[in-house]
């Protein structure tokens, strides 16, 4: 059982950007935990969960199907 710890503030912001002439589009998801931005901008939920838990000090293996 995991002990109850401090309240976490997790922000997940999806973003997109297209260039002026419309020829390209970039997008991603920025994740912030207690004001600290995680290093990857990624759409994959498994990666986001893994980043958050590792940031909190957990050793984790995430399997997405």
Secondary structure per residue as TSV (DSSP state, phi and psi in degrees):
chain	resnum	aa	ss	phi	psi
A	1	X	-	360.0	136.4
A	2	X	-	-86.0	131.7
A	3	X	-	-70.5	146.8
A	4	X	-	-69.4	131.7
A	5	X	-	-122.7	-167.5
A	6	X	-	-60.1	157.3
A	7	X	-	-68.6	134.8
A	8	X	-	-102.7	140.8
A	9	X	-	-110.3	109.2
A	10	X	E	-111.6	123.6
A	11	X	E	-114.7	129.2
A	12	X	E	-121.6	113.5
A	13	X	E	-118.0	118.5
A	14	X	E	-88.1	139.0
A	15	X	E	-140.9	160.0
A	16	X	E	-148.6	154.1
A	17	X	E	-145.4	130.9
A	18	X	E	-119.5	146.7
A	19	X	-	-73.1	166.5
A	20	X	T	-56.8	-36.8
A	21	X	T	-92.0	2.5
A	22	X	S	77.6	10.4
A	23	X	S	-83.7	-12.5
A	24	X	-	-140.9	154.4
A	25	X	E	-141.5	129.1
A	26	X	E	-119.8	147.8
A	27	X	E	-152.7	162.6
A	28	X	E	-177.4	-172.8
A	29	X	E	-132.1	121.7
A	30	X	E	-97.4	127.6
A	31	X	E	-114.0	132.1
A	32	X	E	-126.2	132.7
A	33	X	E	-119.5	117.3
A	34	X	T	48.6	43.0
A	35	X	T	84.6	-1.6
A	36	X	E	-103.8	117.9
A	37	X	E	-74.5	130.8
A	38	X	-	-72.6	153.7
A	39	X	S	-72.2	-18.7
A	40	X	-	-112.0	135.9
A	41	X	-	-98.7	108.6
A	42	X	-	-144.9	143.0
A	43	X	S	-84.6	-18.3
A	44	X	-	-75.5	117.9
A	45	X	H	-64.0	-35.0
A	46	X	H	-60.8	-42.1
A	47	X	H	-65.9	-40.5
A	48	X	H	-62.8	-46.8
A	49	X	H	-61.7	-44.2
A	50	X	H	-61.1	-44.6
A	51	X	H	-59.9	-44.8
A	52	X	H	-62.4	-49.2
A	53	X	H	-65.2	-40.0
A	54	X	H	-64.4	-39.2
A	55	X	H	-59.6	-34.0
A	56	X	T	-83.5	-0.8
A	57	X	T	97.7	10.5
A	58	X	-	-91.5	143.4
A	59	X	-	-87.3	125.4
A	60	X	-	-141.4	147.6
A	61	X	-	-128.3	122.0
A	62	X	-	-110.4	128.4
A	63	X	-	-113.6	119.7
A	64	X	-	-109.4	135.7
A	65	X	-	-122.3	360.0
